[in-house]
Amino acid sequence: GILNEGTLSLTEVSVSGNQAEYEGGGIYSKDGTLNLNRVTVSDNSAGSLGGAIASRKDLSAASVYLNNVTLSGNSAGDSGGAIDAVRRVRGSRGFGCARARA
């Protein structure tokens, strides 16, 4: 998977087949801004939160901006099979992502 600790912009890529023990199977954005444009995030898993994407920021708003993004087949053990974000997500659309414990 991908760890972002600043500003990350991805365009026309696929993030798939990743696993995380706790958070952010595909992408873990910690204290940062994440911009995804025409990206597929699929078949990722996290043991706890955010199978596709987990976003955290300690003091101010962490941001996730999605434009024409496909979220598919992602799962998380606790919550946020597709996205688990503490602050804000804009432009999100996701399909086929489990978010509950089995």
C-alpha positions, -999 to +999 in steps of 0.1 A: +000+000+000+009+037+001+017+059+031+011+096+026+024+121+052+022+153+032+003+160-001-001+132-025-018+134-059-024+103-080-038+103-116-047+073-138-033+046-116-046+014-098-039+006-062-048-030-056-041-062-037-026-046-006-031-055+031-025-035+063-025-049+098-045-020+112-054+010+089-054+019+052-050-013+032-046+006-001-037+041+010-030+055+045-030+093+045-016+104+078-015+142+085-019+149+048-040+157+018-049+131-007-060+139-043-071+110-065-081+116-101-093+087-124-079+061-099-091+026-091-086+013-055-096-023-054-092-056-035-073-041-006-079-050+031-072-036+066-074-055+099-093-026+115-102+006+095-102+018+059-098-011+036-092+011+006-083+044+022-078+056+058-073+093+065-061+109+098-049+142+109-042+152+145-049+189+147-066+202+116-087+187+088-072+159+068-086+160+033-094+134+007-105+147-027-118+121-052-126+127-089-138+097-110-125+072-085-136+035-084-136+018-050-143-019-053-138-051-034-121-035-004-127-047+032-119-037+068-123-057+100-141-029+120-153+000+098-147+018+066-144-010+041-139+016+014-130+048+033-124+056+070-118+093+074-117+113+106-124+147+089-137+151+054-140+134+020-152+152-011-166+137-043-167+101-030-184+072-048-178+036-038-193+003-047-189-033-035-169-025-004-175-044+029-174-024+061-185-047+089-169-075+107-178-110+095 
